[in-house]
């Protein structure tokens, strides 16, 4: 990338990161309070509901939302947006009889009877989520990334405020957590949609037509026919742990996993997803101007530098971190996070660049990888359940995920033209710098240093690490500079 392209990419990423950062700060500051108000079972109910809606929500647009960024003409993209809205309405209507007539059966199969009354919120949440997906893709196309930042912050404020208020009022249940999530999503979707309508309503009214929507559906048929199946398998494989841990063990065990996974989602939401949203738009252009390999390598390098220390620290100090931050009752969640640490790092590296499926039109490969991911997770978790140990189940799950996402990252980097020697160089260089911090933490843990002191030292090491890379690494510095030098 040229310096101007790099600066523009940094600016767009950081517009999203700024909003995501505020949203994540709200979540992080409230989490130690919420975990002391709500028990593991309540988080387990939330996790199961989120898993159900995630699986349905990912096909709410039949993946046509990913195609919105691809057309050269806005008129074609607008008709894709309109078709997404129609598909969302159809998918939502299909969920209504399922939850109305089968809600209690579903809750019983998952070993969570308290979930039953909450399932009535599945259809509205799926509708809201589907509309947001479509609007978000249009927003990325028009490069108004600041809008998304506003939506993220308001969602975080709304959902966190309701959860805290309900907890302090004595309604610390899974239903309260779920209701807050629905309201937060409604608020963010309304804000994003309102801003888009304000700026683009003339184009929307002028360009959307039945003929136009049917034409783009035919032109981009690979997305609903192949890509939607790929995304469905991917999300379903992500939700398997919650379903199986709840069904084979208990909602409480699922709650431990849910909190551990939420912690891993924080850096993914803060950095990985923010980069991914901008990366898809930039990669679509870079593919045609011959700079795709440079873009992908630069993004991969940044992800390695940003992610290596916190994920390795979590792998080493999971139980200590969770017991200090969230309370002693959550130490088991820290053990689960410790087990999943290395796999989560590889996921952090691979996920943002997985947008290359759409850019390179290799949906078939994406479908194969997600099918492999689903099958290996199902087998590993099933075998673990047979042992009667959630720890063994998660060890097998982490092992299968490490293999699949490692393979995915290697193939995507290869497809984009990044040389393997450069990949190894970036990984080794970062690991060599991080090693003294990690080795010191290992020695202190062996010596039996108290958990609180270990966590404090780890935080100091992390602060030193990030200050150093911001001061010495030109790419990281350009990201920070982009935030302060662009509107």
Secondary structure, 3 states (H helix, E strand, C coil): CCHHHHHHHHHHHHHHHHHHHHHHHHHHHHHHHHHHHCCHHHHHHHHHHHHHHHHHHCCCCCCHHHHCCCCCCHHHHHHHHHHHHHHHHHHHHHHHHHHHHHHHHHHHHCCCHHHHHHHHHHHHHHHHHHHHHHHHHHHHHCCCHHHHHHHHHHHHHHHHHHHHHHHHCCCCCHHHHHHHHHHHHHHHHHHHHHHHHHHHHHHHHHHCCHHHHHHHHHHCHHHHHHHHHHHHHHHHHHHHHHHHHHHHCCHHHHHHHHHHHHHHHHHHHHHHHHHHHHHHHHHHHHHHHCCHHHHHHHHHHHHHHHHHHHHHHHHHHHHHHHHHHHCHHHHHHHHHHHHHHHHHHHHHHHHHHHHHHHHCCCHHHHHHHHHHHHHHHHHHHHHHHHHCCHHHHHHHHHHHHHHHHHHHHHHHHHHCCCCHHHHHHHHHHHHHHHHHHHHHHHHHHHCCCCHHHHHHHHHHHHHHHHHHHHHHCHHHHHHHHHHHHCC
